[in-house]
Amino acid sequence: MIATTEQNITLEVLKPEHIVGATRCIVDTFAKGEPMTVALGITPEEYTYFAQIFIEKAAVDQMSAVAVDDWGKVVGATICEDYTSAPPVGIKQISEKFTSIFQLLESLSERYTQAYRVVPGSHYHIFMCGVSQSHANLQLGQKLTRFVEDLAREYGYHTLICEATGRISQFVTEHQLGFQHIDEISYQQFQYKNQPVFSSVDNVKSCAVYHKAL
């Protein structure tokens, strides 16, 4: 499955040859601006290993997408998985700084799966989306999301699900992409080992879960 935007950028399924470029896009987006990543002081080097192991798995699963320019450079990436998917090989070697992020996401997941029936092949999880700064104003994140939405339908999934951690991503997810807000956890109230690890996040209220019927 391949699509071309009006800027002659090609959208296609992420493959092994895209791993390096997709990792760069994700790291540039998350390590520099994602609220939880910034609050925990996760470095670009630490985020690179984390992103790469998920993207290597994504290249095998064939459920993710990239935006590629005329010169073959990856300028955007959306990393997706089955919502019931096991974590990638190498997850135990990531920085311990990520543990509280996973705890928050697992809390949201547990609440979601108690309220909705989730089985393999039912929920298509959009895990991460990143766009190169040079292409930040082309709405590639939205275009990539619509591309994987079509891919999810092609694969027979009935629901898209994602977590949006920032104010802009939450607005885009709900008001531009048509997702429904389901749940959220307040950054100020969340604690890990009795510590308010995200108390420094002051530009967005919470990490929110959204889904969309296909």
Secondary structure, DSSP 8 states (H G I E B T S, - for coil): -EEE-TTS-EEEE--GGGHHHHHHHHHHHHHHH-HHHHHTT--HHHHHHHHHHHHHHHHHHT--EEEE-TTS-EEEEEEEEETT----TTGGGS-GGGHHHHHHHHHHHHHHHHHS---TTTEEEEEEEEE-GGGTTS-HHHHHHHHHHHHHHHHT--EEEEEE-SHHHHHIIIIIS--EEEEEEETTT--BTTB-TTTT--S--EEEEEEEE-
